[in-house]
Amino acid sequence: MSDISALVADTRATLVRIAADFSPAVFASSLAAEDMVLTDMILRAGLPIKIFSLETGRLHPETLDVLAQVKAVYGYSIELYKPIDELVNTYVAANGINAFYNSVEMRRECCRIRKVEPLGRALAGNKAWVTGQRRAQSTTRAQLDVQEDDPAHGMTKFNPLADWSEDDVWNYIRANDVPYNALHDQGFPSIGCAPCTRAVEPGEDIRAGRWWWENPDSKECGLHMVDGKLIRIKSVAA
């Protein structure tokens, strides 16, 4: 069982270091539970780390509701980055609106248009970016480091919650009255676009509801990949 107090202290220290040594830095929030933990830490401490989210055009209403919750609780407006309409329209016209079900390639192309390209715009001009990824989330994240090099974007990437468990996340949320996505109470431990996310059954892997028609080793959208491969390169330790 992890020591939540130590985890919180370490994570806060990491965020303070990012703000001090890697400015300008941004936090890419999916508006899910992990990201709400980091949102709470960043905003309560008044850290100069801008928070943004990718509005893919296919998010659940419950996910979009989190934006209003953050505004109400913290007085902060999360910046949204959206896909380019022309790219979306071309993809849909050529393949159909739900072509991502047809193959991994079609799904990744949809993710590229709706997530990866907007992410590139959101990260431009920054020295580092922060994510809510955790090692325990999936096999593709088992080697996750708190600090990594990101050669795809030419910057440093931080995963301050890498060591956290699912219980750690929820213990923090409950102890600090952190707002969260209502879908988590409906069996959605991991939340993405509505057509690509389903609730999971008790005992299933927490990311079993993401792209459930694919093999576990393909379940990444491309936000954390380089040339189609998940790359983990340790940066210089603090």
Beta strands, then each sheet from edge to edge (+ up, - down):
strand 1: 25-28
strand 2: 49-54
strand 3: 79-81
strand 4: 128-130
strand 5: 147-150
strand 6: 155-158
sheet 1: 3+ 2+ 1+ 4+ 6+ 5-
end
